Amino acid sequence: MASGWLHAMVPMFGLGANATVHVLMRRFAGAGMLRSLFVGFGAGLAVTAAGECCLDSLYPTTLAEMLGMAAANLLAAAALGYSYFHFVNLGETARRVRILRELREAGGELSERELLARYSARFIVQVRMERLLGNRQVVVRNGRYCIGRCAMLLSSRIIVAMKRLLLGRAGEATLFVDR
Amino acid sequence: MAVLIWGVTIVLLSFAVHVALWRMRLPRRQTRALLLIFSACLILSLWSLSIAQGWDGCPRWVPLPMGIAQYVHIAILVAALALAYVTTYSAVEVDSPSLLIVLAIARAGREGLEKARFEQQFSDDVLVRPRIRDLVRDGMVAVDHGRHSITQKGRRFVAIMIAYRTLLGAGKGG
């Protein structure tokens, strides 16, 4: 049935809308990366919901079937949008991507010492602290770093719980993390 | 309803297999192993459903997919959820510097963490060298007599990232 194939494609249109809105907001509205990603994600879900409504009006079926299909497609669109967010975030924060870029820009080859001179732990921490301070996830009080907004801390604790469940340990580096 | 029910069931089944296997032995290439688990569970489940459809003894209350389109739809839903899980898992497999920073500060309690003490703790051995080793393991960087060189696989991967960053008008990142 044609409706079956059309329903299957709806989350892909949602992902397309997500990426398109994100890119347009970045290039033409000058929006920040995070804001444009969230708006794009919302647009993706909206297009998915609209697509489902259109198909349900063209090919009506039982209420349970319509709700089930809408839930499946919104779930798929949200998962694809989440993955897109992380794809974009890879370019923004991934150390492996940055290391590859440094090698490429250096003509393809560097010694470890040369690589660390271009991209070091000090730089990594500095960039992330700026981001955390900018988003107020971390604040400075009396010259000391303190937790501000708790979203990042909550995410970090969930990740540590998953590490303990799946890997049997809190992380690669035990500093400050093992209790 | 069949798409939602079977899509979520297959993902939960894959997760259970993943946890069970990880308890027995941690794979060397964890992301690849995860993708194999999700793919295998999807293929086996869809094959089982196709057999159930031709089986007269299948209970009526079991919602079976209607037509090839719904099988493809289930596969799309499972692929989307699997992709989301695998991207999340990368934060489980590898310590995020932001995660380490936030947990270090939280552990210091209400008084917070001194800037000087903080800056001493994060070294190249913790934040950079493990990632270089990952790139070598994944075949994106080769090491020869102490020189690190980017491979063709590494060039292809980073070219995609650079192209998209350029499209977004964004800088180097890192």
HADDOCK unambig.tbl for C-alpha pairs under 7 A between the chains (distance, minus, plus):
assign (segid A and resid 4 and name CA) (segid B and resid 69 and name CA) 5.22 0.50 0.50
assign (segid A and resid 4 and name CA) (segid B and resid 70 and name CA) 6.17 0.50 0.50
assign (segid A and resid 5 and name CA) (segid B and resid 69 and name CA) 5.11 0.50 0.50
assign (segid A and resid 8 and name CA) (segid B and resid 73 and name CA) 4.64 0.50 0.50
assign (segid A and resid 23 and name CA) (segid B and resid 168 and name CA) 5.85 0.50 0.50
assign (segid A and resid 26 and name CA) (segid B and resid 168 and name CA) 5.90 0.50 0.50
assign (segid A and resid 27 and name CA) (segid B and resid 168 and name CA) 6.28 0.50 0.50
assign (segid A and resid 27 and name CA) (segid B and resid 169 and name CA) 6.60 0.50 0.50
assign (segid A and resid 64 and name CA) (segid B and resid 1 and name CA) 6.98 0.50 0.50
assign (segid A and resid 65 and name CA) (segid B and resid 1 and name CA) 5.23 0.50 0.50
assign (segid A and resid 68 and name CA) (segid B and resid 1 and name CA) 4.39 0.50 0.50
assign (segid A and resid 68 and name CA) (segid B and resid 4 and name CA) 6.10 0.50 0.50
assign (segid A and resid 69 and name CA) (segid B and resid 1 and name CA) 6.05 0.50 0.50
assign (segid A and resid 69 and name CA) (segid B and resid 4 and name CA) 6.80 0.50 0.50
assign (segid A and resid 72 and name CA) (segid B and resid 3 and name CA) 6.70 0.50 0.50
assign (segid A and resid 72 and name CA) (segid B and resid 4 and name CA) 4.81 0.50 0.50
assign (segid A and resid 76 and name CA) (segid B and resid 77 and name CA) 5.21 0.50 0.50
assign (segid A and resid 76 and name CA) (segid B and resid 80 and name CA) 5.54 0.50 0.50
assign (segid A and resid 76 and name CA) (segid B and resid 81 and name CA) 6.63 0.50 0.50
assign (segid A and resid 79 and name CA) (segid B and resid 80 and name CA) 5.52 0.50 0.50
assign (segid A and resid 79 and name CA) (segid B and resid 81 and name CA) 5.51 0.50 0.50
assign (segid A and resid 79 and name CA) (segid B and resid 84 and name CA) 5.46 0.50 0.50
assign (segid A and resid 80 and name CA) (segid B and resid 80 and name CA) 5.46 0.50 0.50
assign (segid A and resid 80 and name CA) (segid B and resid 84 and name CA) 6.87 0.50 0.50
assign (segid A and resid 82 and name CA) (segid B and resid 84 and name CA) 6.37 0.50 0.50
assign (segid A and resid 83 and name CA) (segid B and resid 83 and name CA) 6.49 0.50 0.50
assign (segid A and resid 83 and name CA) (segid B and resid 84 and name CA) 5.16 0.50 0.50
assign (segid A and resid 83 and name CA) (segid B and resid 87 and name CA) 6.51 0.50 0.50
assign (segid A and resid 86 and name CA) (segid B and resid 87 and name CA) 6.79 0.50 0.50
assign (segid A and resid 91 and name CA) (segid B and resid 161 and name CA) 5.88 0.50 0.50
assign (segid A and resid 91 and name CA) (segid B and resid 165 and name CA) 6.73 0.50 0.50
assign (segid A and resid 91 and name CA) (segid B and resid 173 and name CA) 6.20 0.50 0.50
assign (segid A and resid 92 and name CA) (segid B and resid 173 and name CA) 4.39 0.50 0.50
assign (segid A and resid 92 and name CA) (segid B and resid 174 and name CA) 5.89 0.50 0.50
assign (segid A and resid 93 and name CA) (segid B and resid 173 and name CA) 5.66 0.50 0.50
assign (segid A and resid 93 and name CA) (segid B and resid 174 and name CA) 4.33 0.50 0.50
assign (segid A and resid 94 and name CA) (segid B and resid 174 and name CA) 5.60 0.50 0.50
assign (segid A and resid 95 and name CA) (segid B and resid 131 and name CA) 6.92 0.50 0.50
assign (segid A and resid 95 and name CA) (segid B and resid 174 and name CA) 5.49 0.50 0.50
assign (segid A and resid 96 and name CA) (segid B and resid 131 and name CA) 5.90 0.50 0.50
assign (segid A and resid 96 and name CA) (segid B and resid 135 and name CA) 6.89 0.50 0.50
assign (segid A and resid 97 and name CA) (segid B and resid 158 and name CA) 6.35 0.50 0.50
assign (segid A and resid 98 and name CA) (segid B and resid 173 and name CA) 6.85 0.50 0.50
assign (segid A and resid 98 and name CA) (segid B and resid 174 and name CA) 5.37 0.50 0.50
assign (segid A and resid 100 and name CA) (segid B and resid 150 and name CA) 6.71 0.50 0.50
assign (segid A and resid 100 and name CA) (segid B and resid 154 and name CA) 6.78 0.50 0.50
assign (segid A and resid 100 and name CA) (segid B and resid 158 and name CA) 6.48 0.50 0.50
assign (segid A and resid 101 and name CA) (segid B and resid 158 and name CA) 6.66 0.50 0.50
assign (segid A and resid 103 and name CA) (segid B and resid 149 and name CA) 6.75 0.50 0.50
assign (segid A and resid 103 and name CA) (segid B and resid 150 and name CA) 6.22 0.50 0.50
assign (segid A and resid 104 and name CA) (segid B and resid 150 and name CA) 6.79 0.50 0.50
assign (segid A and resid 108 and name CA) (segid B and resid 149 and name CA) 5.41 0.50 0.50
assign (segid A and resid 108 and name CA) (segid B and resid 150 and name CA) 5.43 0.50 0.50
assign (segid A and resid 109 and name CA) (segid B and resid 147 and name CA) 6.53 0.50 0.50
assign (segid A and resid 109 and name CA) (segid B and resid 148 and name CA) 5.49 0.50 0.50
assign (segid A and resid 109 and name CA) (segid B and resid 149 and name CA) 4.19 0.50 0.50
assign (segid A and resid 109 and name CA) (segid B and resid 150 and name CA) 6.58 0.50 0.50
assign (segid A and resid 110 and name CA) (segid B and resid 147 and name CA) 5.58 0.50 0.50
assign (segid A and resid 110 and name CA) (segid B and resid 148 and name CA) 5.28 0.50 0.50
assign (segid A and resid 110 and name CA) (segid B and resid 149 and name CA) 6.52 0.50 0.50
assign (segid A and resid 111 and name CA) (segid B and resid 146 and name CA) 5.97 0.50 0.50
assign (segid A and resid 111 and name CA) (segid B and resid 147 and name CA) 4.43 0.50 0.50
assign (segid A and resid 111 and name CA) (segid B and resid 148 and name CA) 5.69 0.50 0.50
assign (segid A and resid 112 and name CA) (segid B and resid 147 and name CA) 6.85 0.50 0.50
assign (segid A and resid 112 and name CA) (segid B and resid 148 and name CA) 6.78 0.50 0.50
assign (segid A and resid 120 and name CA) (segid B and resid 124 and name CA) 6.19 0.50 0.50
assign (segid A and resid 120 and name CA) (segid B and resid 128 and name CA) 6.73 0.50 0.50
assign (segid A and resid 121 and name CA) (segid B and resid 122 and name CA) 6.41 0.50 0.50
assign (segid A and resid 121 and name CA) (segid B and resid 123 and name CA) 5.45 0.50 0.50
assign (segid A and resid 121 and name CA) (segid B and resid 124 and name CA) 4.93 0.50 0.50
assign (segid A and resid 121 and name CA) (segid B and resid 127 and name CA) 5.72 0.50 0.50
assign (segid A and resid 121 and name CA) (segid B and resid 128 and name CA) 6.34 0.50 0.50
assign (segid A and resid 124 and name CA) (segid B and resid 174 and name CA) 6.86 0.50 0.50
assign (segid A and resid 128 and name CA) (segid B and resid 98 and name CA) 6.15 0.50 0.50
assign (segid A and resid 143 and name CA) (segid B and resid 114 and name CA) 6.97 0.50 0.50
assign (segid A and resid 144 and name CA) (segid B and resid 112 and name CA) 5.47 0.50 0.50
assign (segid A and resid 144 and name CA) (segid B and resid 113 and name CA) 5.20 0.50 0.50
assign (segid A and resid 144 and name CA) (segid B and resid 114 and name CA) 4.69 0.50 0.50
assign (segid A and resid 144 and name CA) (segid B and resid 115 and name CA) 5.81 0.50 0.50
assign (segid A and resid 145 and name CA) (segid B and resid 105 and name CA) 6.54 0.50 0.50
assign (segid A and resid 145 and name CA) (segid B and resid 112 and name CA) 5.19 0.50 0.50
assign (segid A and resid 145 and name CA) (segid B and resid 113 and name CA) 5.07 0.50 0.50
assign (segid A and resid 145 and name CA) (segid B and resid 114 and name CA) 6.45 0.50 0.50
assign (segid A and resid 145 and name CA) (segid B and resid 115 and name CA) 6.58 0.50 0.50
assign (segid A and resid 146 and name CA) (segid B and resid 105 and name CA) 6.01 0.50 0.50
assign (segid A and resid 146 and name CA) (segid B and resid 112 and name CA) 4.49 0.50 0.50
assign (segid A and resid 146 and name CA) (segid B and resid 113 and name CA) 6.64 0.50 0.50
assign (segid A and resid 147 and name CA) (segid B and resid 105 and name CA) 6.54 0.50 0.50
assign (segid A and resid 147 and name CA) (segid B and resid 106 and name CA) 6.20 0.50 0.50
assign (segid A and resid 153 and name CA) (segid B and resid 102 and name CA) 6.05 0.50 0.50
assign (segid A and resid 153 and name CA) (segid B and resid 103 and name CA) 6.79 0.50 0.50
assign (segid A and resid 156 and name CA) (segid B and resid 99 and name CA) 5.30 0.50 0.50
assign (segid A and resid 159 and name CA) (segid B and resid 92 and name CA) 5.93 0.50 0.50
assign (segid A and resid 162 and name CA) (segid B and resid 92 and name CA) 6.69 0.50 0.50
assign (segid A and resid 163 and name CA) (segid B and resid 92 and name CA) 5.50 0.50 0.50
assign (segid A and resid 166 and name CA) (segid B and resid 19 and name CA) 6.23 0.50 0.50
assign (segid A and resid 166 and name CA) (segid B and resid 22 and name CA) 6.35 0.50 0.50
assign (segid A and resid 171 and name CA) (segid B and resid 95 and name CA) 6.12 0.50 0.50
assign (segid A and resid 172 and name CA) (segid B and resid 94 and name CA) 6.86 0.50 0.50
assign (segid A and resid 172 and name CA) (segid B and resid 95 and name CA) 6.10 0.50 0.50
assign (segid A and resid 173 and name CA) (segid B and resid 126 and name CA) 6.63 0.50 0.50
assign (segid A and resid 176 and name CA) (segid B and resid 103 and name CA) 6.88 0.50 0.50
assign (segid A and resid 176 and name CA) (segid B and resid 104 and name CA) 5.07 0.50 0.50
assign (segid A and resid 176 and name CA) (segid B and resid 107 and name CA) 6.92 0.50 0.50
assign (segid A and resid 177 and name CA) (segid B and resid 103 and name CA) 6.55 0.50 0.50
assign (segid A and resid 177 and name CA) (segid B and resid 104 and name CA) 6.93 0.50 0.50
